[in-house]
Amino acid sequence: MKTVILFGASSAIAQSYVNHLNQQATQFNIICVSSSNIDHSDINVNYFQSDYSAQSLNELTESLKSQQVDIAQVIIFNGQLHNDQHMPEKKLEEINSDYFMQLMHSNTLVPLLCLQSIVPLLNHKTHCTITALSARVGSINDNKLGGWYTYRASKSALNMLFKTAAIELARRAKNTKLILFHPGTTDTQLSKPFQKNVPADKLFTPEFVAQQLFKFTYENPQLELNNEPAYLDWQGNTIKW
């Protein structure tokens, strides 16, 4: 049975993705990894609680090795935009070192560590996609409005790290494809403070985003094994770096 691994699985999009997988004709072995306690009522899902430390992720890797899982897909939902003290910056004077380091950890380092934990399970025979939720604001080319210094930087850094990892994986696991996915503005806690000026038809439900995510990242025939990650939006369109 094909295995799907979901990091940051307590997020609204991740939970919708689990529901979407369970509606498919194909049966999946679903492994949900989260730092928080998730409802374990779904018998089709295996849960692994992790604080994303090196020790915890190593335990996950060893557990997956022992299960000899056939990985078809990995999705990394981890990310953060704001906290109780700080919102995205509108001007340089608002840059705060604690907020900067927190977002760089959540949006950049943690996804890279999740990818690192999966690499020992990959080889040239592994056919899978590994997707991290990025954002259009991480595109240097697309930045026409400015602001949001820390969030932009954290997503741009994530994009660069995945671009770098794709070159390495082409040598180590040639049938593995890395993807960076922009979900659009989704009706979740992350976007709540910013929904006021979003047109109704551009505020997406987690269910819709989960459908689009599955459509463009699972066995998408348009994905090329070309030593580069795909950088896609919710419509499946390529975003410029």
One Martini backbone bead per residue (centre of mass of N, CA, C, O) as a GRO file, in nm:
protein
  241
    1MET     BB    1   0.097   0.036   0.021
    2LYS     BB    2   0.068   0.357  -0.002
    3THR     BB    3   0.254   0.631   0.134
    4VAL     BB    4   0.158   0.910   0.346
    5ILE     BB    5   0.327   1.207   0.459
    6LEU     BB    6   0.236   1.436   0.733
    7PHE     BB    7   0.335   1.743   0.816
    8GLY     BB    8   0.162   1.937   1.015
    9ALA     BB    9  -0.128   1.774   1.075
   10SER     BB   10  -0.309   1.998   1.242
   11SER     BB   11  -0.390   2.139   1.012
   12ALA     BB   12  -0.652   2.220   0.814
   13ILE     BB   13  -0.537   2.116   0.547
   14ALA     BB   14  -0.440   1.841   0.645
   15GLN     BB   15  -0.715   1.733   0.738
   16SER     BB   16  -0.842   1.761   0.455
   17TYR     BB   17  -0.642   1.569   0.318
   18VAL     BB   18  -0.722   1.316   0.463
   19ASN     BB   19  -1.014   1.315   0.363
   20HIS     BB   20  -0.940   1.304   0.062
   21LEU     BB   21  -0.787   1.034   0.067
   22ASN     BB   22  -1.041   0.868   0.180
   23GLN     BB   23  -1.203   0.926  -0.111
   24GLN     BB   24  -1.033   0.741  -0.261
   25ALA     BB   25  -0.981   0.453  -0.435
   26THR     BB   26  -0.722   0.464  -0.312
   27GLN     BB   27  -0.521   0.324  -0.073
   28PHE     BB   28  -0.377   0.464   0.227
   29ASN     BB   29  -0.090   0.515   0.416
   30ILE     BB   30  -0.124   0.729   0.694
   31ILE     BB   31   0.111   0.977   0.819
   32CYS     BB   32   0.103   1.176   1.114
   33VAL     BB   33   0.279   1.477   1.192
   34SER     BB   34   0.301   1.627   1.528
   35SER     BB   35   0.320   1.849   1.809
   36SER     BB   36   0.030   1.776   1.848
   37ASN     BB   37  -0.268   1.663   1.950
   38ILE     BB   38  -0.458   1.421   1.782
   39ASP     BB   39  -0.721   1.283   1.662
   40HIS     BB   40  -0.759   0.908   1.677
   41SER     BB   41  -1.029   0.805   1.514
   42ASP     BB   42  -0.872   0.731   1.261
   43ILE     BB   43  -0.793   0.410   1.141
   44ASN     BB   44  -0.620   0.510   0.869
   45VAL     BB   45  -0.427   0.649   1.088
   46ASN     BB   46  -0.100   0.744   1.172
   47TYR     BB   47   0.069   0.858   1.469
   48PHE     BB   48   0.323   1.127   1.526
   49GLN     BB   49   0.494   1.274   1.782
   50SER     BB   50   0.663   1.599   1.737
   51ASP     BB   51   0.930   1.854   1.796
   52TYR     BB   52   1.158   1.860   1.562
   53SER     BB   53   1.387   1.720   1.658
   54ALA     BB   54   1.647   1.521   1.599
   55GLN     BB   55   1.552   1.285   1.775
   56SER     BB   56   1.257   1.266   1.678
   57LEU     BB   57   1.316   1.234   1.369
   58ASN     BB   58   1.487   0.980   1.403
   59GLU     BB   59   1.259   0.805   1.513
   60LEU     BB   60   1.090   0.823   1.261
   61THR     BB   61   1.287   0.702   1.062
   62GLU     BB   62   1.315   0.426   1.205
   63SER     BB   63   1.016   0.353   1.191
   64LEU     BB   64   0.992   0.358   0.880
   65LYS     BB   65   1.206   0.148   0.825
   66SER     BB   66   1.066  -0.090   0.981
   67GLN     BB   67   0.807  -0.068   0.778
   68GLN     BB   68   0.877  -0.044   0.479
   69VAL     BB   69   0.786   0.196   0.320
   70ASP     BB   70   0.585   0.321   0.042
   71ILE     BB   71   0.662   0.616  -0.088
   72ALA     BB   72   0.452   0.868  -0.255
   73GLN     BB   73   0.415   1.099  -0.022
   74VAL     BB   74   0.510   1.437   0.086
   75ILE     BB   75   0.390   1.677   0.336
   76ILE     BB   76   0.463   2.022   0.436
   77PHE     BB   77   0.272   2.236   0.663
   78ASN     BB   78   0.463   2.403   0.797
   79GLY     BB   79   0.386   2.726   0.960
   80GLN     BB   80   0.423   3.097   0.983
   81LEU     BB   81   0.307   3.453   1.033
   82HIS     BB   82   0.203   3.485   1.335
   83ASN     BB   83   0.160   3.632   1.663
   84ASP     BB   84   0.086   3.783   1.961
   85GLN     BB   85   0.319   4.018   1.897
   86HIS     BB   86   0.331   3.965   1.571
   87MET     BB   87   0.334   4.110   1.252
   88PRO     BB   88   0.365   4.189   0.953
   89GLU     BB   89   0.558   4.407   0.800
   90LYS     BB   90   0.547   4.758   0.677
   91LYS     BB   91   0.831   4.834   0.809
   92LEU     BB   92   1.151   4.849   0.919
   93GLU     BB   93   1.085   4.928   1.224
   94GLU     BB   94   0.932   4.630   1.272
   95ILE     BB   95   1.173   4.473   1.305
   96ASN     BB   96   1.224   4.149   1.472
   97SER     BB   97   1.432   3.911   1.592
   98ASP     BB   98   1.239   3.702   1.719
   99TYR     BB   99   1.043   3.680   1.480
  100PHE     BB  100   1.250   3.607   1.268
  101MET     BB  101   1.353   3.340   1.401
  102GLN     BB  102   1.080   3.197   1.422
  103LEU     BB  103   1.014   3.190   1.112
  104MET     BB  104   1.273   3.053   1.017
  105HIS     BB  105   1.213   2.798   1.171
  106SER     BB  106   0.921   2.723   1.073
  107ASN     BB  107   0.958   2.788   0.742
  108THR     BB  108   1.262   2.656   0.701
  109LEU     BB  109   1.394   2.447   0.896
  110VAL     BB  110   1.174   2.237   0.947
  111PRO     BB  111   1.130   2.143   0.653
  112LEU     BB  112   1.425   2.051   0.618
  113LEU     BB  113   1.417   1.835   0.846
  114CYS     BB  114   1.196   1.669   0.721
  115LEU     BB  115   1.350   1.601   0.466
  116GLN     BB  116   1.591   1.469   0.609
  117SER     BB  117   1.415   1.229   0.735
  118ILE     BB  118   1.350   1.100   0.440
  119VAL     BB  119   1.611   1.036   0.277
  120PRO     BB  120   1.678   0.738   0.396
  121LEU     BB  121   1.411   0.627   0.219
  122LEU     BB  122   1.565   0.683  -0.042
  123ASN     BB  123   1.579   0.602  -0.398
  124HIS     BB  124   1.578   0.525  -0.734
  125LYS     BB  125   1.294   0.357  -0.686
  126THR     BB  126   1.159   0.608  -0.581
  127HIS     BB  127   0.817   0.722  -0.618
  128CYS     BB  128   0.798   1.072  -0.541
  129THR     BB  129   0.663   1.342  -0.350
  130ILE     BB  130   0.786   1.664  -0.213
  131THR     BB  131   0.602   1.895  -0.014
  132ALA     BB  132   0.594   2.249   0.037
  133LEU     BB  133   0.462   2.520   0.192
  134SER     BB  134   0.448   2.813   0.045
  135ALA     BB  135   0.479   3.135  -0.138
  136ARG     BB  136   0.449   3.400  -0.343
  137VAL     BB  137   0.619   3.600  -0.153
  138GLY     BB  138   0.891   3.428  -0.215
  139SER     BB  139   0.910   3.585  -0.470
  140ILE     BB  140   1.123   3.803  -0.610
  141ASN     BB  141   0.980   3.873  -0.883
  142ASP     BB  142   0.682   3.933  -0.735
  143ASN     BB  143   0.789   4.185  -0.578
  144LYS     BB  144   0.573   4.489  -0.564
  145LEU     BB  145   0.498   4.581  -0.241
  146GLY     BB  146   0.637   4.480  -0.008
  147GLY     BB  147   0.701   4.390   0.285
  148TRP     BB  148   0.706   4.121   0.477
  149TYR     BB  149   1.006   4.041   0.542
  150THR     BB  150   1.012   3.771   0.701
  151TYR     BB  151   0.823   3.594   0.536
  152ARG     BB  152   0.964   3.624   0.269
  153ALA     BB  153   1.242   3.520   0.360
  154SER     BB  154   1.151   3.234   0.456
  155LYS     BB  155   1.040   3.144   0.172
  156SER     BB  156   1.288   3.197   0.002
  157ALA     BB  157   1.470   3.005   0.159
  158LEU     BB  158   1.306   2.752   0.109
  159ASN     BB  159   1.332   2.756  -0.197
  160MET     BB  160   1.643   2.734  -0.206
  161LEU     BB  161   1.669   2.466  -0.048
  162PHE     BB  162   1.501   2.297  -0.252
  163LYS     BB  163   1.676   2.356  -0.496
  164THR     BB  164   1.928   2.224  -0.373
  165ALA     BB  165   1.807   1.940  -0.305
  166ALA     BB  166   1.732   1.858  -0.597
  167ILE     BB  167   2.024   1.815  -0.692
  168GLU     BB  168   2.091   1.587  -0.495
  169LEU     BB  169   1.847   1.389  -0.558
  170ALA     BB  170   1.928   1.330  -0.853
  171ARG     BB  171   2.168   1.141  -0.733
  172ARG     BB  172   1.987   0.963  -0.506
  173ALA     BB  173   1.661   1.018  -0.621
  174LYS     BB  174   1.548   1.045  -0.938
  175ASN     BB  175   1.214   0.990  -0.863
  176THR     BB  176   1.220   1.257  -0.700
  177LYS     BB  177   0.990   1.527  -0.624
  178LEU     BB  178   1.000   1.867  -0.579
  179ILE     BB  179   0.768   2.096  -0.400
  180LEU     BB  180   0.617   2.422  -0.426
  181PHE     BB  181   0.320   2.548  -0.252
  182HIS     BB  182   0.055   2.774  -0.331
  183PRO     BB  183  -0.266   2.803  -0.171
  184GLY     BB  184  -0.345   3.062  -0.093
  185THR     BB  185  -0.612   3.205   0.059
  186THR     BB  186  -0.694   3.060   0.363
  187ASP     BB  187  -0.941   2.955   0.597
  188THR     BB  188  -0.741   3.036   0.858
  189GLN     BB  189  -0.556   3.139   1.121
  190LEU     BB  190  -0.325   3.260   0.950
  191SER     BB  191  -0.543   3.462   0.776
  192LYS     BB  192  -0.751   3.619   0.951
  193PRO     BB  193  -0.618   3.923   0.962
  194PHE     BB  194  -0.636   3.921   0.606
  195GLN     BB  195  -0.952   3.891   0.491
  196LYS     BB  196  -1.102   4.164   0.439
  197ASN     BB  197  -0.961   4.218   0.127
  198VAL     BB  198  -1.071   3.947   0.026
  199PRO     BB  199  -1.211   3.802  -0.209
  200ALA     BB  200  -1.441   3.557  -0.205
  201ASP     BB  201  -1.302   3.394  -0.458
  202LYS     BB  202  -1.000   3.408  -0.280
  203LEU     BB  203  -1.130   3.241  -0.039
  204PHE     BB  204  -1.032   2.939   0.079
  205THR     BB  205  -1.087   2.629   0.151
  206PRO     BB  206  -0.936   2.356   0.277
  207GLU     BB  207  -1.075   2.159   0.082
  208PHE     BB  208  -0.989   2.291  -0.183
  209VAL     BB  209  -0.683   2.284  -0.138
  210ALA     BB  210  -0.661   1.979  -0.111
  211GLN     BB  211  -0.751   1.915  -0.398
  212GLN     BB  212  -0.527   2.076  -0.544
  213LEU     BB  213  -0.287   1.940  -0.414
  214PHE     BB  214  -0.344   1.657  -0.521
  215LYS     BB  215  -0.364   1.721  -0.827
  216PHE     BB  216  -0.048   1.858  -0.840
  217THR     BB  217   0.124   1.620  -0.654
  218TYR     BB  218  -0.030   1.353  -0.753
  219GLU     BB  219   0.047   1.219  -1.035
  220ASN     BB  220   0.158   1.449  -1.219
  221PRO     BB  221   0.235   1.453  -1.558
  222GLN     BB  222   0.379   1.755  -1.555
  223LEU     BB  223   0.605   1.647  -1.391
  224GLU     BB  224   0.949   1.697  -1.386
  225LEU     BB  225   1.267   1.530  -1.407
  226ASN     BB  226   1.496   1.825  -1.370
  227ASN     BB  227   1.652   1.906  -1.092
  228GLU     BB  228   1.382   2.056  -1.003
  229PRO     BB  229   1.157   2.236  -0.856
  230ALA     BB  230   0.833   2.301  -0.812
  231TYR     BB  231   0.644   2.620  -0.857
  232LEU     BB  232   0.319   2.636  -0.727
  233ASP     BB  233  -0.008   2.697  -0.755
  234TRP     BB  234  -0.349   2.631  -0.705
  235GLN     BB  235  -0.363   2.600  -1.042
  236GLY     BB  236  -0.066   2.490  -1.145
  237ASN     BB  237   0.109   2.733  -1.170
  238THR     BB  238   0.397   2.888  -1.241
  239ILE     BB  239   0.640   3.035  -1.039
  240LYS     BB  240   0.853   3.275  -1.009
  241TRP     BB  241   1.162   3.317  -0.839
   0.00000   0.00000   0.00000
